[in-house]
Amino acid sequence: MLTDGVALTDHHCHGVVAADLDRPGFERLLSEGQRGTFDSTIGLAVRRWCAPVLDLAPHADPAEYLTRRAELGWREVSTRLLRAAGTTRWFLDTGFGGGTSEFAASAGGEVREIVRLEQVAEQVIAENGTTTLPFEEIEAALRERARNAVGLKTIVAYRCGLDFPLRDSPPAIVAQSRLTDPDILGWLVGLGVRIGVEFGLPLQFHTGFGDTDLRLHRADPLLLTDFLRTTAGSGLSVMLLHCWPFHRNAAYLAHAFEHVRLDLGLTIPYVGQRSTAVLAETLELAPFDSMLYSSDGYGLPELHYLGALLWRRGLGRLLDEWIGEDVITPADAERLVIAIAHGNAARAYPE
C-alpha cells in the first residue's frame, strides 16, 4: 500500500497510563463511555492487530492478551506499541493524560506540547484562590506556556457547546473552579485566538463524540460557523478534531473556510474496519491540504498504534480503489498520502 512506511505526525494525542491494568481497567479505556468491552469493533482490532506486537497470534483471546500484557509490563507494552506506529512527531495535549517527558521515554521521536486553555485557566484560578476571576494572571500564564508549545486546544464543546459567545473583553462574573459559563469560556477562546495569531499557533477544537460529559448535539462543528466567519483572515488556523458523526459537516467547513483543517482522530481506531468508509466520506468534500492525521490515543498505547495502523489500511485501501478506477494517478495518490501523514501538519504548525 502507498501508506506503508510513511512517517506520521500525530498532531493530537495524549499520554498513556503508567501502570499495569486489570481487565476492568483496560476495558474502561476501550470506550469513550461507560461500556468499554472487548466485545466491540475496537476490541476486535486490539486482538487482531495489537496481539502480534506483543508476540501473540492474531485474534488472541482477551484473557491471553491481558496475561501477556501483564507479563511484559506497561513500560515494555507502551514502548512496543508506540514505536510500532511509525510516528516520528507527537503533539501531546498535556491538559489530560500526563506530560511530554514521560511519554517521550516510550514513544521516541519528537514530542511537543499542545496547551489546553481550560486546564491552564483552572490551574491559575485554583492557585489564586480569590472570589473573582484573575483574568490578567490567566492571560500571563497562557502566554508563558505558549512560548514553548506547538498549538493550543479548547474543550469548550464539553463545557457549554460550540455555539459559545466570542468575547474580546473579560465578563464581570465571579470565579468558578470548573469553567462552564459561556461568557467566560467565550472570553477564554477569544484569548486563545489572539495568542494563537500572535505566536503562530493553531487552535484545536474538540468536536464530535467523546465521553458522557459531552452533549453530542452541542459538539457539531457547524455550530462554529459564526466563529469561523469572525476569524477568517485573522491568520489563525482552526483544527477540528475527531468530528464523527459530524465528519461530513467538518469537511464542508474545511471546504468553505480556508483557515479550517480537520482530522478524524479517535474515530479511526474506534470504527476499526470501517475506517475506509469514514475516510471516503470525509474526503468527499474536504480539500486534500486541509486534512491531518491524529490518533487521539489516550490511556492505552493500543489506541495510538491502532490509530496509525487503521489509518494506513483505510486510506491505502481507498486509494487503491481510486487508482483502480482511474480516479487518481499513483503519483497524485502518493502526494495525498504524504500531505495527510505529515506534510499538512508541517505547514500548519510551527517548527
N, C-alpha and C positions, 0 to 999 in steps of 0.2 A: 504493500500500500504506500501511497505517496506520503502518508503521515508517519510511517515508521521511521524512528530515529531522529525526527526533527526535534530540536531543543524547544522547550516550553518556558514561557514566562507566566507563572501563576500570579495574576495581578490582584487576586483577593483570596486569602485563606487565613486560617487560624492555627494555633498550636495544638499539640496532642497531649493527651492525659499522661502524666508522668507517674504511672502506677500500673500494676497488673490488675486486670479486671476479671470478675466472675461473670457468669453468663448473664444475669440480670443487668449488671453494669454495662457489659458490652452491647447487649441488645437495646438498651435505652438509647445508646448513641447511634443506633441504626435507624433512627427516626427523628423527625423534627417535632413529633407529637409525643404522646404517652403510650404508644403501642409498638415500640420497637420489637422486631422479631426476625429471626432467620427465615420465617415463612413469608417472604416478601421478595420483590424483584431485586432489591439491593442485597438481601440475604443470599439469594441465588448467586449474585455477582461475586460476593465475598467468597463463597465456597468454590466457585468456578475459577476465578482469576487470582485471588489472593493466596489461596492454598498452595499453589506451586511455588510461590515466592518463599513460603515457609517450609519447603521440602515435602509437601504433601501432594497426593494425587488430586487432580481436578475433581470438584464436586465432593470434597471431603465432608464427612458427617459433621454437624456443628459441634458435637462433643469432642470429636477427634481434633477439630480445628482449634478449639479453645484449649485443649490439653497441650497441643504443640505450642500454641502461643504462650502458655504459662511456662513451658519448659525453656523456651528461648528467652523469655523476659521482655518487658515492654521496650527497653532500650534497643535490643537487637531487632525486635519486630519493627520498631519505628525506623531504624536505620535501613533495614532491608527494603521496606515498602516505599519510603520517601525517595530513596536513591533509585529505585526501580522505575519511578515515574518519568524519568528523563527530563526533569525540570531543572533549569540552570539559574533561574531567578524566582524568588518567592517574595511577594509583597504581603506582609503579615498584619492583619488587624489586631493590634495589641490590646484593644479595649475588651476583648473577650477571648480567653484561652491561653494567655501567657505571653511572654516577651520573645524578642528575636534571638537572644543568645542561646537560650535553652533549645529552641527549635533548630538553630543553625548547627548545633552539635550533632544532630541526627540527619538533617536534610542535606547538608553540603550545599555548594553553590552560594550565590549571593542572596542574602536575606535583608530586606528593607522594611521599614515600618509604615503602616497606614494608621493615622491617628484618628480615633473615634471622637467626634465632637462631644457627644453626651457624656462619655466617660471622663474626659478631662474637666468639663464643667462641673460635674457632680463631685469629683475629687476636690476641686477648689472650694466648692460650697461646704463640703464636709470639713475641710481644713480651716475655713474661715470662721464657721460657727456663728454667723450673725443672722438676724431676722430679715435682712434684705439681701437681694442677690448682689454679689460682688462682681459687677459686670466688667469693671476695669481689670480686676485680677484674672477673670476668666479669659479675657482677650490676651492679656500678657502671657498667660500660661500656654494658650494655643499658639501664639506666635513663637514662643520658645520651642515648643515641640515641633512646629512646622519646619524649623530650620534644618533638621536632620531627617525629615520624613520624605517619602516619595508620593504621598497622597493623603487626602482626608476622607472621612466617611461619616455619614449620619444614619441613625436608625429612627428617624422621625416617623417612618411608616409604622413602627411599633408603638410609638408614644402617643400620636394623635392622628396619624394618617398623612397621606401625601398631599392633601388639599390644605396645607398649613398657610397662614398669612405671612408673607415675606415682609420682614421689618428691617429698616435701617437703624433705628434707634431703640434702646432698651425700653421695655414696658415698665410701668410703675406697678410692681407686684412683689409680694413678699417671697422669701426664699422657699424652694422646695428641695427636699433631699433627693427625690427622684423626679426628674423633669418630665412633666406631662402637659403643662399648659401650652396651648397652641401659640400664644403670643410670645412666650419665652423661647419656645422651640423655633418659631419663625425668625426671631432675632438671632438665635444661635446659628441657624442655617445661613442667614444673611451674612453673619460674621465669617462663616466658613467660605462663602463666595468671595468676600473681599480678600481674605487671607490666601485663598486659592489663586486668585488672579495675581496678587502681589508676588507670591512665591512660585508661581507657575505649577501649582499642584492640582491635579484633577480632584473633583468632589464626587465620591461614590455614594449612591443611594441604595439601601436595601429596598427591593421591590419584589412582589410576588410572594410565594409561600414561605412559611417559616414556622416557628413553634407556636404554642397555643396562646402566647401573649399577644399574638397578632390577630387583627380583624382583617381577613383577607381582602374584602371588597375595598378597604381603605389603602391597600398596597398596590393598586392598579397604577402603573406608571402614567397612564393617560391623565391622572389627577395632577400631574406635574406640568401640564400644557402651559398654563399661565406663567409658571415659574420659568419654563424654558423660553417663552417669548421675552420675558424680562431680562434673562441672562444672555440671550443671543447677542453676539457681537462684543461681549464683555471680555473675551479671552479665556473664559472658564471652560474646561472640559467636564461634562457631566457623564458619569458612569452609572448605568442602570444594571444592577446586579441581579442575577438569578432568574427573575422575570416570570417563570412559569406560575400559573397557566396563562399569563398575560404576555407571553413572548412575542406573539404577533403584534400586540399593541406597542411593545417596546421597539420592535422592528420598524413599525410605522414612524415612531418618534425619531429614530435614527435616520430614517428616510427623509423626514420633514425638516429636521434641525441639524445643521452642520456640526454643532458642538456636542452632539449626543453620541455616546457609544454604549455598547451593551455586551453582556456575556450571558451564558446560561448557568454558570456556577454549579451549585449543588444539584441542579436539575439533572445533569448528565449522569452522575452515579446513581441517583435515586430512580430514574426511569430505566436504567440498565440497557437491555437490548433495544429499547425504543429510542435510544439516543439519535439514531439516524433520522427517524421521523421528526423529532423535535428540531434538530439542526436544519432539516429541509424546510420546515415551516418558518423558522426564523430567517433563513436566507432567501425566502420568497421576496422579501421587500428590503431587508437591511442591506445597505451598501457594504461591500466586502471590506472596505477600510474602516468600518465602524465596529466591527466585531472583535472581541478579545477572548482569550482563553482564561478561565479560572476554574479551580476545583471547589472553592469554599470549604475545603476539608476542615473539619473540627473534631477534636477529641480522639478519633480513630485514624491512624495513618492509612488504614484501608481506604478511607474516603479520598484522601489526596491521591493515592495510587489509582483507584478506580476512576476518579475524575479524569486523569490523564489517559488511562488505557481505553476507557469507553469513548472519550473524545476522539482519540486516534482511530478507533474502529468505526465509530459512527460517521465521522467526516470522510474517512477513507472509503467506506462503502458508498457513501453518497456521491463522491467524486468519481469513483469507478463507474457508477451508473451514468453519471453525466457524460463521461468520456465515451462510454459505450454507445450512448445515444447521440453523440456528436454535438452535445450542448456546449462543451468546453474543450479546449485543447489541453494536452498534457502539460504544456508549458504554463498556460494560464492557471491550471489547477495547482501546479506546484507553487506558483506565486501566491495563490489564495491560501494555501496551507501555511506558508511561511508568514504571511500577513497576520493570520489569526493566532498562530502559535506564539509569535513573539514580535513580529515587525510592527504591528499596530500599537502594542504596548510601548515599544521603544520610542515611537513618535509622540505618544500621548503623555508619558511620564518623564520626569527629569532624570538625568544620569546620576 
